[in-house]
Amino acid sequence: MGQFFTDDIDSLLKLGHGDSARLAKIREEFVRTKLVSIDDRKYVEGLLARYSQPVETKQEKPKESRIVPPPPPPRNPPTLLEVKQKPKKEESIPKLEGSKTKLRNVVIAVCATVFAVLVVSFVAMNQDLETGIGTPSVAKALELDSTSYVRGDIISISGKTKEATSIATLSITNPAGTQIWSETVTVKPSGTFATLAIAGGEGWDQPGTYTVSVSYSGNSDTATFSFDPS
């Protein structure tokens, strides 16, 4: 079960499924003792089974097209009367040489404008692509999902190590400098790590700035957030 169990609970908390307080308590208890009760395990597995089922798509049956037979021909078709039309006088068509020249100039101007717009759009699109490729996002060494919390909030802590390691130690200290929370997390092969903590409990009675620290292989980083216990 191990890491996969905590990853499943993190996924449920991120998506907002189930009782967040109960899930966080189950996760904290499992990380500390590596044990989980049957009721808690069934509760987590029930949430996973409920929100991980694929949605079946109903295929609509093609509508049957009915072929309507053509109406029967009339029994006594009417006779067609021949009507002699008088020849029309040929009207002289005015010369449109001047109009054709103006129309051609207008068409050329419109085509040139459209071509210029397409060129500008193509250049702008290439610049956007080059900018996006040249500045890839880099994971921070230690990052929080918010800069301030109140009692009962869930603190999401994540980051990336600067060098290869298998574990990292996280801790939180209050404004008085007292450590009020700590946890050892597993670092993935990519160097990333993540966990959750609940804002509240013993040592969380002071408003002010709290500090989150991570240490591994002689390296350390910190991040801060404000907390209001009221």
FENWO-V791815 format. One record per residue. N is the residue number from 0. PHI is phi in whole degrees, -180 to 180 (999 if undefined). BURIAL is + if it has 9 or more other ideal C-beta (glycine too) atoms within 8 Angstrom, else -. Layout:
{{N;PHI;BURIAL} {N;PHI;BURIAL}}
//
This chain:
{{0;999;-} {1;51;-} {2;-60;-} {3;-64;-} {4;-66;+} {5;-68;+} {6;-63;-} {7;-63;+} {8;-66;+} {9;-60;+} {10;-64;-} {11;-65;+} {12;-66;+} {13;-63;-} {14;-83;-} {15;77;-} {16;-95;-} {17;80;-} {18;-83;-} {19;-63;+} {20;-67;-} {21;-67;+} {22;-62;+} {23;-65;+} {24;-67;-} {25;-61;+} {26;-65;+} {27;-63;+} {28;-66;+} {29;-69;+} {30;-65;-} {31;-77;-} {32;-111;-} {33;61;-} {34;-128;-} {35;-145;+} {36;-72;-} {37;-65;-} {38;-64;-} {39;-67;+} {40;-64;+} {41;-64;-} {42;-63;+} {43;-67;+} {44;-65;-} {45;-64;-} {46;-65;+} {47;-64;+} {48;-68;-} {49;-73;-} {50;-102;+} {51;-114;-} {52;-75;-} {53;-68;-} {54;-86;-} {55;-80;-} {56;-99;-} {57;-84;-} {58;-91;-} {59;-78;-} {60;-74;-} {61;-64;-} {62;-70;-} {63;-79;-} {64;-91;-} {65;-91;-} {66;-91;-} {67;-95;-} {68;-69;-} {69;-69;-} {70;-66;-} {71;-68;-} {72;-68;-} {73;-66;-} {74;-68;-} {75;-117;-} {76;-65;-} {77;-68;-} {78;-80;-} {79;-88;-} {80;-92;-} {81;-80;-} {82;-117;-} {83;-86;-} {84;-94;-} {85;-76;-} {86;-63;-} {87;-81;-} {88;-75;-} {89;-72;-} {90;-89;-} {91;-74;-} {92;-89;-} {93;-68;-} {94;-71;-} {95;-116;-} {96;-62;-} {97;-68;-} {98;-67;-} {99;-61;-} {100;-65;-} {101;-65;-} {102;-63;-} {103;-63;-} {104;-65;-} {105;-65;-} {106;-63;-} {107;-63;-} {108;-65;-} {109;-64;-} {110;-61;-} {111;-65;-} {112;-65;-} {113;-62;-} {114;-64;-} {115;-65;-} {116;-64;-} {117;-64;-} {118;-64;-} {119;-63;-} {120;-64;-} {121;-65;-} {122;-65;-} {123;-64;-} {124;-66;-} {125;-64;-} {126;-65;-} {127;-65;-} {128;-66;-} {129;-64;-} {130;-65;-} {131;-67;-} {132;-76;-} {133;-78;-} {134;-125;-} {135;-70;-} {136;-74;-} {137;-117;-} {138;-68;-} {139;-79;-} {140;-65;+} {141;-151;+} {142;-141;+} {143;-113;+} {144;-83;-} {145;-158;-} {146;-101;-} {147;-149;-} {148;-141;+} {149;-123;+} {150;-59;+} {151;95;-} {152;-70;+} {153;-97;+} {154;-96;+} {155;-95;+} {156;-115;+} {157;-145;+} {158;175;+} {159;-144;+} {160;-76;+} {161;-83;-} {162;-144;-} {163;-66;-} {164;-161;+} {165;-101;-} {166;-136;+} {167;-144;+} {168;-107;+} {169;-110;+} {170;-152;+} {171;-129;+} {172;-119;+} {173;-85;+} {174;-59;-} {175;-82;-} {176;88;-} {177;-92;-} {178;-74;-} {179;-116;+} {180;-162;+} {181;-154;-} {182;-160;+} {183;-102;-} {184;-112;+} {185;-88;-} {186;-94;+} {187;-72;-} {188;-56;-} {189;-76;-} {190;95;-} {191;-92;+} {192;-148;+} {193;-162;+} {194;-161;+} {195;-129;+} {196;-139;+} {197;-100;+} {198;-79;+} {199;150;-} {200;117;-} {201;-69;-} {202;93;-} {203;-101;+} {204;-98;-} {205;-109;+} {206;-78;-} {207;143;-} {208;-97;-} {209;-107;+} {210;-119;+} {211;-103;+} {212;-125;+} {213;-131;+} {214;-138;-} {215;-164;+} {216;46;-} {217;82;-} {218;-105;+} {219;-153;-} {220;-146;+} {221;-136;+} {222;-148;+} {223;-123;-} {224;-153;+} {225;-98;+} {226;-133;+} {227;-123;+} {228;-77;+} {229;-77;-}}
//
